[in-house]
Amino acid sequence: MTAATPPLEAPPLEAVVAGIAHAARLAGRKPADVTLIAVSKTHEAAAIRPLLDAGHRVFGENRVAEAAAKWPALREAYPGVALHLIGQLQSNKADEAVALFDAIHAVDRPSLVEALGKAMAKSGRRPDCFVQVNIGAEEQKGGCAIADLSALLDSARGAGLPVVGLMCIPPADLEPAPYFALLAKLAREAGLDRLSMGMSSDYATAVTLGATHVRVGSALFGARGSAAA
Ligand SMILES: *Cc1c(COP(=O)(O)O)cnc(C)c1O
């Protein structure tokens, strides 16, 4: 063979881990203070196993039913998995979500706070809760309004939810940094030290602005809904 070997590219997991570490160091932070949530929604077990085999243990799903179908078997095969619910949660699925997930990222309204409080009291399980903020005040998006945040945090704490931080999804097609900075400011004011922000296209920016949890899907698994997915 005379053709030159193409340069070896780092596997996606290594590349994202390195990107997080680089961004953390730029901001004077420790890479270990950022948790990479590998968002495996829509991907089957066969696509998830390579990450588990590489030692990764933190995953995110956005639908309770899909997670319930996929993860019990994977968890049995790979002990130590932490599963994060990153999508909207209907109150009638609160019991199932509390049973299945280790963290819930989209607590955004009083009815859900109440349902989660009851589910936790019943089961004795207390997954970490992030309150989602509708950071760009977009009509169609989940998350509580900034004006309602402090009341929602009060009621979540009152209901016994272990609130650990805030989560946001900035408006698509706009520079995300100002929104990440705003979420960080809101968290500081509320005395919360965890920030769930940053996805495939902007996780490095989010890390420089204080993200403790980045939710990365397509950069690890490829595009959703493509032939390969
Ligand atoms: C799907 C999803 C992600 C991951 O998005 P990518 O762009 O594929 O990294 C992150 N957060 C939430 C809430 C999602 O639904």
The ligand as an SDF file (V2000), in Angstrom:
LIG
                    3D

 15 15  0  0  0  0  0  0  0  0999 V2000
  -30.8990   16.1800   23.2500 C   0  0  0  0  0  0  0  0  0  0  0  0
  -30.5400   17.0840   24.3560 C   0  0  0  0  0  0  0  0  0  0  0  0
  -29.1970   17.4110   24.6070 C   0  0  0  0  0  0  0  0  0  0  0  0
  -28.0430   16.9440   23.7380 C   0  0  0  0  0  0  0  0  0  0  0  0
  -28.0580   17.6490   22.5330 O   0  0  0  0  0  0  0  0  0  0  0  0
  -26.8400   17.5150   21.4750 P   0  0  0  0  0  0  0  0  0  0  0  0
  -26.9530   18.7600   20.6790 O   0  0  0  0  0  0  0  0  0  0  0  0
  -27.1000   16.2860   20.6960 O   0  0  0  0  0  0  0  0  0  0  0  0
  -25.5930   17.4560   22.2520 O   0  0  0  0  0  0  0  0  0  0  0  0
  -28.9240   18.2210   25.7010 C   0  0  0  0  0  0  0  0  0  0  0  0
  -29.8990   18.6820   26.5090 N   0  0  0  0  0  0  0  0  0  0  0  0
  -31.2030   18.3840   26.3040 C   0  0  0  0  0  0  0  0  0  0  0  0
  -32.2270   18.9190   27.2310 C   0  0  0  0  0  0  0  0  0  0  0  0
  -31.5570   17.5860   25.2190 C   0  0  0  0  0  0  0  0  0  0  0  0
  -32.8570   17.2930   25.0190 O   0  0  0  0  0  0  0  0  0  0  0  0
  1  2  1  0
  2  3  1  0
  2 14  2  0
  3  4  1  0
  3 10  2  0
  4  5  1  0
  5  6  1  0
  6  7  2  0
  6  8  1  0
  6  9  1  0
 10 11  1  0
 11 12  2  0
 12 13  1  0
 12 14  1  0
 14 15  1  0
M  END
$$$$
